[in-house]
Amino acid sequence: MFWFWLLAAVVVIFGFVVFRGAPYVPSRKKELIAAFDELYPLSEKDVLVDIGSGDGIVLREAAKRHARAIGYELNPLLVIISRFLSRRQPLVETYLADFWFVSLPPETTVVYVFGESRDITKMVNKVADEAQRLKKPLAFISYGFAVPNLMPVKKTGAYYLYQLSPLQIDEA
Ligand SMILES: C[S@@+](CC[C@H](N)C(=O)[O-])C[C@H]1O[C@@H](n2cnc3c(N)ncnc32)[C@H](O)[C@@H]1O
């Protein structure tokens, strides 16, 4: 009976997330490496934020390139797994949070998203609002989904790279 309730709890936790964003599917490591080598070469100057960070695979790849890597994840089990798998990488931080309510850290340089077609426009708008609030451009990497009506600056495999700049409304 214990195992039944445990399994039911896991199913409910993973199932609940689909009402707030994409279900858990990890990025493919080989493609991720190609993206961080060719599409957006990460360095120690970068602070990468993965919105919906899953088991933290993206964060760990970013940290291997000496970037600080911050993940926000809604599923508490994935947060525990991510923290465990990243325990030897001090550059990685994972927080239990709904990314729709998160304010990006001011040091953020690049936002990584493996979302879904339903939410991609809303996600890019959210990050564009953050670029406006922080008054700095943000790189936006989308895995698997092009943003409608927005021209990528580069494409590698299934990855699209966009540059989101704050509007120049405060210049006058
Ligand atoms: C397709 S997976 C990508 C995981 C990871 N970014 C990767 O590329 O391996 C999407 C993740 O976003 C999480 N998620 C969905 N909606 C969310 C929300 N509103 N806030 C935080 N995380 C969310 C899911 O639990 C899932 O782990």
Ligand as a Chemical Component Dictionary entry (heavy atoms), coordinates in Angstrom:
data_LIG
# 
_chem_comp.id                   LIG 
_chem_comp.type                 NON-POLYMER 
_chem_comp.pdbx_formal_charge   0 
_chem_comp.three_letter_code    LIG 
# 
loop_
_chem_comp_atom.comp_id 
_chem_comp_atom.atom_id 
_chem_comp_atom.alt_atom_id 
_chem_comp_atom.type_symbol 
_chem_comp_atom.charge 
_chem_comp_atom.model_Cartn_x 
_chem_comp_atom.model_Cartn_y 
_chem_comp_atom.model_Cartn_z 
_chem_comp_atom.pdbx_ordinal 
LIG C1  C1  C 0  11.061 19.935 -21.028 1  
LIG S1  S1  S 1  11.622 19.952 -19.343 2  
LIG C2  C2  C 0  13.223 20.698 -19.517 3  
LIG C3  C3  C 0  14.138 20.410 -18.347 4  
LIG C4  C4  C 0  15.525 21.053 -18.483 5  
LIG N1  N1  N 0  15.428 22.470 -18.736 6  
LIG C5  C5  C 0  16.288 20.420 -19.594 7  
LIG O1  O1  O 0  16.392 21.063 -20.650 8  
LIG O2  O2  O -1 16.768 19.288 -19.434 9  
LIG C6  C6  C 0  10.627 21.288 -18.659 10 
LIG C7  C7  C 0  10.773 21.435 -17.151 11 
LIG O3  O3  O 0  10.089 22.615 -16.738 12 
LIG C8  C8  C 0  9.451  22.346 -15.505 13 
LIG N2  N2  N 0  8.355  23.311 -15.380 14 
LIG C9  C9  C 0  7.197  23.341 -16.090 15 
LIG N3  N3  N 0  6.458  24.407 -15.733 16 
LIG C10 C10 C 0  7.190  25.082 -14.797 17 
LIG C11 C11 C 0  6.968  26.297 -14.064 18 
LIG N4  N4  N 0  5.845  27.013 -14.228 19 
LIG N5  N5  N 0  7.924  26.707 -13.208 20 
LIG C12 C12 C 0  9.065  25.980 -13.044 21 
LIG N6  N6  N 0  9.331  24.826 -13.694 22 
LIG C13 C13 C 0  8.394  24.392 -14.575 23 
LIG C14 C14 C 0  9.018  20.899 -15.601 24 
LIG O4  O4  O 0  8.820  20.313 -14.345 25 
LIG C15 C15 C 0  10.207 20.286 -16.359 26 
LIG O5  O5  O 0  11.179 19.801 -15.478 27 
# 
loop_
_chem_comp_bond.comp_id 
_chem_comp_bond.atom_id_1 
_chem_comp_bond.atom_id_2 
_chem_comp_bond.value_order 
_chem_comp_bond.pdbx_ordinal 
LIG C1  S1  SING 1  
LIG S1  C2  SING 2  
LIG S1  C6  SING 3  
LIG C2  C3  SING 4  
LIG C3  C4  SING 5  
LIG C4  N1  SING 6  
LIG C4  C5  SING 7  
LIG C5  O1  DOUB 8  
LIG C5  O2  SING 9  
LIG C6  C7  SING 10 
LIG C7  O3  SING 11 
LIG C7  C15 SING 12 
LIG O3  C8  SING 13 
LIG C8  N2  SING 14 
LIG C8  C14 SING 15 
LIG N2  C9  SING 16 
LIG N2  C13 SING 17 
LIG C9  N3  DOUB 18 
LIG N3  C10 SING 19 
LIG C10 C11 SING 20 
LIG C10 C13 DOUB 21 
LIG C11 N4  SING 22 
LIG C11 N5  DOUB 23 
LIG N5  C12 SING 24 
LIG C12 N6  DOUB 25 
LIG N6  C13 SING 26 
LIG C14 O4  SING 27 
LIG C14 C15 SING 28 
LIG C15 O5  SING 29 
# 
